[in-house]
Amino acid sequence: SRMNRTQSGIISAIAFNPQSRDTFACGSYRSSIALYSESCREPVAYIGRQRSGVTQLQFSSDGQRLFSGARRGDHFIHCWDVRRMNQKLCSFWRLVSTNQRITFDLDPTDRYLFTGSSEVNNGNCLIFDTNYHFNVNDSLIVEPVTRISNNSPSPITCVSLYNTSPLLATGS
């Protein structure tokens, strides 16, 4: 496809901007993240990079922030300001020590970020508060506000929030 010629690597994640049907983001296994316009099918802008291959992208409901996660070797979910290309707002740390994809999800208000992890002998669901004042000059690493243990030696690789009820599903 034409996108593969303009953004290097296999496209491994796609997310559509909920506020602009014409705009979507693509991540690649070569770590790059780019914004595209459906009308021109070429990158409008390059947002940034993960340390390893991108496995998930998700826009905030207002379309102004893009969250990106990667595979083994990169323990961060990054939050990017879509309005200011290549501006990382903050990073959320989670352990990714498996080749399995470890997913994340935002609650319907975009206040809380939920993610699985592969912490030793006890996979956890980590919950981060995304609602604070961003300082764009510092590389801010956000700590989780709480952890939910699965009481199993398996990592939590999948998290999903039900959008109209306070339900969280996890998988390992």
C-alpha positions in Angstrom: 0.0 0.0 0.0 1.1 3.6 -0.4 1.3 4.2 3.3 4.0 1.6 3.7 6.2 3.6 1.2 5.9 6.8 3.2 6.1 5.3 6.7 8.8 2.7 7.2 7.9 -0.7 8.5 4.8 -2.9 8.7 1.8 -0.9 9.9 1.0 -2.6 13.2 -1.6 -0.3 14.8 -4.3 2.1 13.5 -6.6 4.5 15.4 -9.2 6.9 14.0 -9.7 10.3 15.4 -13.2 10.4 16.9 -13.6 14.1 16.2 -12.3 14.0 12.6 -13.5 11.2 10.3 -10.8 12.2 7.8 -7.9 11.8 10.3 -6.2 8.6 11.5 -2.9 7.6 13.1 -0.7 4.6 12.1 2.1 3.0 14.1 4.6 0.7 12.7 6.8 -2.2 13.9 9.7 0.1 13.1 8.5 2.4 16.0 7.2 5.3 14.0 3.8 7.1 14.6 2.3 9.3 11.9 -1.0 11.1 11.3 -2.7 10.6 8.0 -5.5 12.4 6.1 -7.9 10.1 4.3 -8.1 12.6 1.4 -4.4 12.5 0.6 -3.4 9.1 2.0 0.1 10.3 2.9 1.4 11.3 6.3 0.2 14.8 7.4 2.8 14.7 10.2 5.1 12.4 12.1 4.2 12.4 15.8 7.1 10.5 17.3 8.6 7.2 18.1 8.4 4.4 20.6 11.6 2.5 21.6 10.2 -0.7 19.9 7.4 -1.6 17.6 4.0 0.1 18.1 1.3 -2.3 19.1 -1.6 0.0 20.0 -2.8 3.6 19.4 -5.9 5.2 20.9 -7.2 8.8 20.6 -8.8 10.6 23.6 -12.5 11.2 23.0 -11.8 14.9 22.2 -9.2 13.9 19.5 -6.5 16.1 21.0 -4.3 13.4 22.6 -3.0 10.2 21.1 -1.8 7.4 23.4 0.7 4.9 22.0 2.0 1.6 23.4 4.7 -0.8 22.2 5.9 -4.3 22.4 8.6 -6.0 24.6 11.5 -3.7 25.4 9.5 -0.5 25.7 7.7 -0.1 29.0 5.9 3.2 28.3 2.6 4.3 27.0 3.2 7.7 25.7 0.6 10.5 25.5 1.1 12.9 22.5 -0.5 16.3 21.9 -1.9 15.9 18.4 -2.2 19.7 18.0 1.5 20.2 18.6 3.1 17.5 16.5 6.0 15.6 18.1 5.1 17.0 21.5 5.1 14.2 24.1 3.0 15.3 27.1 3.8 12.4 29.5 4.6 8.7 29.8 2.9 5.9 31.8 5.2 3.1 33.0 4.2 -0.5 32.8 6.3 -3.6 32.6 6.3 -5.3 29.2 8.5 -8.4 29.4 6.6 -10.7 27.1 6.2 -10.8 23.3 2.5 -10.7 23.8 0.6 -7.5 23.0 -0.3 -5.7 26.3 -3.3 -3.5 25.7 -4.6 -0.3 27.3 -8.0 1.5 27.4 -9.3 4.9 28.5 -12.5 5.3 30.6 -15.3 7.2 28.8 -14.2 10.5 30.5 -10.6 10.1 29.4 -9.6 10.6 33.1 -8.3 7.1 33.8 -5.9 5.0 31.7 -6.1 1.2 32.4 -3.4 -1.2 31.2 -2.1 -4.7 31.7 1.4 -5.5 32.7 3.7 -8.5 33.0 5.2 -7.9 36.5 7.1 -10.8 37.9 4.9 -13.6 39.3 1.9 -11.3 39.3 0.4 -9.6 36.4 -1.4 -6.4 37.4 -3.9 -4.1 35.9 -2.5 -0.6 36.4 -4.7 2.5 36.6 -3.3 5.9 35.9 -4.9 9.3 36.4 -4.5 11.4 33.2 -6.2 14.5 34.6 -3.4 16.8 35.8 -1.6 19.8 34.6 0.9 18.9 31.9 4.3 20.5 31.9 5.4 20.3 28.3 9.0 21.2 29.1 9.7 18.2 31.3 9.5 14.6 30.4 6.9 13.6 32.9 6.5 9.9 33.9 3.2 9.3 35.6 2.9 6.7 38.4 -0.2 4.5 38.7 -2.8 5.6 41.2 -3.7 1.9 42.0 -3.0 -1.7 40.9 -5.5 -4.5 40.6 -3.8 -7.9 41.1 -5.0 -11.0 39.1 -3.5 -13.4 41.7 -2.0 -15.4 39.0 1.6 -15.8 37.6 0.3 -14.9 34.2 0.6 -11.3 32.9 -2.5 -9.3 32.2 -2.3 -8.8 28.5 -5.7 -7.4 27.7 -7.9 -4.8 29.3 -11.2 -3.4 28.1 -13.7 -1.0 29.6 -17.4 -1.2 29.0 -18.3 2.3 27.8 -21.7 2.7 29.5 -21.2 0.8 32.8 -18.4 0.6 35.3 -17.1 -2.8 34.1 -13.5 -3.8 33.4 -12.6 -7.0 31.6 -9.1 -8.4 31.7 -7.5 -11.3 30.0 -4.2 -13.1 30.3 
